[in-house]
Amino acid sequence: MAPAAAGPAQLVRCGQKDELYRSGLRSGAGTALHGLAGAKKWLEWRKEVELLSDVAYFVLTTLSGYQTLGEEYVNIVQVDSTKKRVPSFLRRAIFISLHTVVPYCLEKGLLHLEHELQIEADESRTSQSNPALGLSSRTLIRNWIQKQVGELTEQQKKRVLQIVYVLKQCVPLLHRLHLAVFYISGAFYHLSKRITGITYLHFGGLQGEDQSIRSSYKFLGIISLFHLLLTIGVQMYSFKQKQRARQEWKLHRNLAHQKNMTKEKTTGRHSRCTLCLEERRHTTATPCGHLFCWECITEWCNTR
């Protein structure tokens, strides 16, 4: 029987099978590192070990010209956009990089950038370390990010922090959008394969089975798109509510400050500290009931 394009059900089963074997490889590598170096090193290098495990899995299969265990399970073969040739070595290498290395670098880069911007906003947190950042990331990615953040102005830092927040929200939404499109079209299960143009051909089996369930996947894709639009709408509404609450809080704080200033001006000499003869700052009461500035009464107690 002539090969035909693989259906969505076969691609889903292939992806799930590959994920099962990849998770087993990551778990085994993590267990080995935990036993050799201890729990602290395992926490620091956990993400890097998972990355190396995924890269090793695809290098030994896809990059070497063999089927992955998931592809062998459903009997499908990778082909390029012409559907006549196996993807070239360069195309397969680009796919592996987009599927493993790029998501890792994007996640770590956004995490480090957000961490550095928050440290700039609150210098008291400079002594804290985030174990999720990883040791290797602190010596490679973070040094470059620290240099770039140090050259930004305060306004630019606030803007970049907002962009980082938007990107962290958009990346999962992009994956959900791509998955919904896959359910409808049934061509590319992974975003990295859509970018590189790698598709699959199926050898053997009954093609009528995939044709009969394709409509079910299309219906699932439509539901996924509707749910994605609903999620985006809820997030936008929540963001507007937060912005509105923040503006109302600023207005309330300014009005309260103006009210206190007006009240202090009307009280006149009764709001003055008898030690410094100026308007009281951080008013503090002594056991006898008299009111002083906090700095004045503490300094007086220290000297007397």
Residue pairs with C-beta under 8 A, 6 or more apart in sequence:
1 203
1 204
3 77
3 201
3 202
3 203
4 201
4 202
4 207
5 83
5 187
5 199
5 200
5 201
5 202
6 14
6 74
6 76
6 199
6 200
6 201
6 202
6 210
7 186
7 202
7 207
7 209
7 210
7 211
7 213
7 214
8 182
8 183
8 186
8 189
8 210
8 213
8 214
8 217
9 209
9 210
9 213
9 217
10 74
10 76
10 200
10 202
10 210
11 76
11 182
11 186
11 189
11 200
12 189
13 70
13 73
13 74
14 68
14 70
14 71
14 73
14 74
14 76
14 189
14 200
15 70
15 189
15 190
16 70
17 69
17 70
17 73
17 74
18 57
18 68
18 69
18 70
18 71
19 70
21 57
21 68
21 69
21 70
22 53
22 54
22 57
25 53
25 54
25 56
25 57
26 49
26 50
26 53
26 54
29 49
29 50
29 52
29 53
30 42
30 46
30 49
30 50
33 41
33 42
33 45
33 49
34 42
37 45
42 49
43 131
44 131
44 134
44 135
45 134
45 135
45 136
46 134
47 104
47 108
47 132
47 134
47 137
48 134
48 136
48 137
51 100
51 101
51 104
54 99
54 100
55 96
55 100
55 101
57 68
58 68
58 96
58 99
58 100
59 96
60 66
61 67
61 68
61 69
62 68
62 78
62 92
62 95
62 96
63 89
63 92
63 93
63 96
65 86
67 76
67 77
67 78
71 77
71 78
71 200
74 202
75 202
75 203
75 204
75 205
76 200
76 201
76 202
76 203
77 86
77 200
77 201
77 203
78 86
78 87
78 92
78 198
78 199
78 200
79 85
79 86
79 87
79 198
79 199
79 200
79 201
80 86
80 87
80 88
80 91
80 197
80 198
80 199
81 197
81 199
83 199
83 201
87 95
87 196
87 198
91 196
91 197
91 198
92 198
94 195
94 196
95 192
95 193
95 196
95 198
98 191
98 192
98 195
98 196
99 190
99 192
99 193
102 192
105 141
106 171
108 133
108 134
108 137
108 141
109 141
109 145
110 164
110 167
110 168
111 130
111 132
111 133
112 133
112 137
112 141
112 142
112 145
113 145
113 149
113 160
113 164
114 161
114 164
114 165
114 168
115 130
115 133
116 142
116 145
116 146
116 149
117 149
117 157
117 160
117 161
117 164
118 125
118 161
119 125
119 126
120 149
120 157
121 157
121 161
133 142
149 157
149 160
152 160
169 235
173 228
173 231
173 232
174 191
175 191
176 224
176 228
176 231
177 225
177 228
178 188
178 191
178 194
179 224
180 221
180 222
180 224
180 225
180 228
181 221
182 188
182 189
182 221
183 217
183 218
183 220
183 221
183 224
184 217
184 218
184 221
184 222
184 225
186 214
186 217
187 194
187 199
188 194
188 199
193 199
202 210
264 271
264 279
271 279
271 280
272 278
272 279
272 280
273 279
273 280
273 281
273 291
273 292
273 293
273 296
274 290
274 292
275 292
275 293
275 296
275 297
275 300
276 293
276 296
278 293
280 291
280 292
280 293
281 293
281 294
281 295
282 293
282 294
282 295
283 291
283 292
283 293
283 294
284 291
284 292
284 293
284 294
284 297
285 291
286 292
286 297
292 300
